[in-house]
Amino acid sequence: MSGRSDKAAPLAVKIVISGGLGVGKTTFIGAISEIEPLDTEAAITQVSIGVDSLVGVENKTTTTVALDFGRITLDPTIVLYLFGTPGQDRFSFLWDDLVEGGLGAIVLVDTRRIEDSFPALDYFEERATPFVLAVNRFDGAQHFELAEVREALGIEAGVPAIACDARDRSSVRDVLAALMDQVVRRHTAGGPVRAKAGAPAR
């Protein structure tokens, strides 16, 4: 008896969670990760004044300065490794390393700061990375129909737009499942992902 297991190792898949400052990336990963998430949260200090806009997220006291990391086993055959990007423009030089080898991306959106979504959308579109739009429903924020958000960001109908609660495990899992479906569709069909951008919803 050889002692070797016939059980195949699960497929490891890298997924990127992106979006603007304070959109909920760290919370999103923390809600679903089966391991203690790694984060590089640091206090927002005087250095951020005049550089990082906190309009709409004035109560935020920490921010990701490098990456967030978590892991979730979807089933015995596939494990997702989740990498969260920093939200500030001045840390954008880290994105290429974080995104390299990623199968797809989730762009989290805060409708209070919808214009902050454009850099992430542009980044993934330029690289033809499959992605889904996840509209994080913040308490007390005005809610828009997904069609309005899609129109404001110029997203094609082929890209899923999903309302989610980044604090809720089942909601986060639904977003990840939608991304995996999108990855399969994009790899089998291809095609454009974004129309001409319109004005942000107000």
C-alpha positions, 0 to 999 in steps of 0.5 A: 500500500503506497499511502498516497491519497487519490484525492486531488488537491482543490483548484486554487483561484485568486479573486480581487476585491476592489473599489474606492476608499471606505467601500467595504472591502475589508468587511467583505473579506472578513465576512466570508473568510474561513481563516482569520483575515490578514489586513493592513489597516492603519489609522487615518492620520494628518497625512491623509488630509487633502489627499484622501477624500472622506466625504460620505465616510467621515467616521472612518478612522482606519484604511487599508494601506497594502492589502486584505487577504482571506480564503473560502472553500466553495466546495471540495474542488475549489478554494478562493483566495481573496485579495483586497486592494487599497482604496487610495490612489497613492497606493495604486502602484500595488495593484499590478502585483495584487491583481497578477494571476487573478481569475476575476474581480469584484468592484464594490460600489458605495452610491454615496461616492459613486465616482470613486468606482471609475478607477477600478472599473477602468483598471479591470476593463483595460486588462479584460478582467471579468468582474461583477459590480457589487453595490454595498447597501450602507445603513442610512444611505440613499438606495438607487435601483441597480439599473440606475447605478449601472447607467451611471457607471456605463456598465453593459448589461452583460456585467452582473450588478448585485446589491449586497451587504458586505457584513453578511456572509450569505450576501458575500457568497452570492456575489462570489458565486455571481463572479464565478458564473461571469468568469465562465461566461466571459471565457466561453463567449468574450465580449465588451463589458462597458458602455460609454459612462454616464453622469453619476446618479444623485 
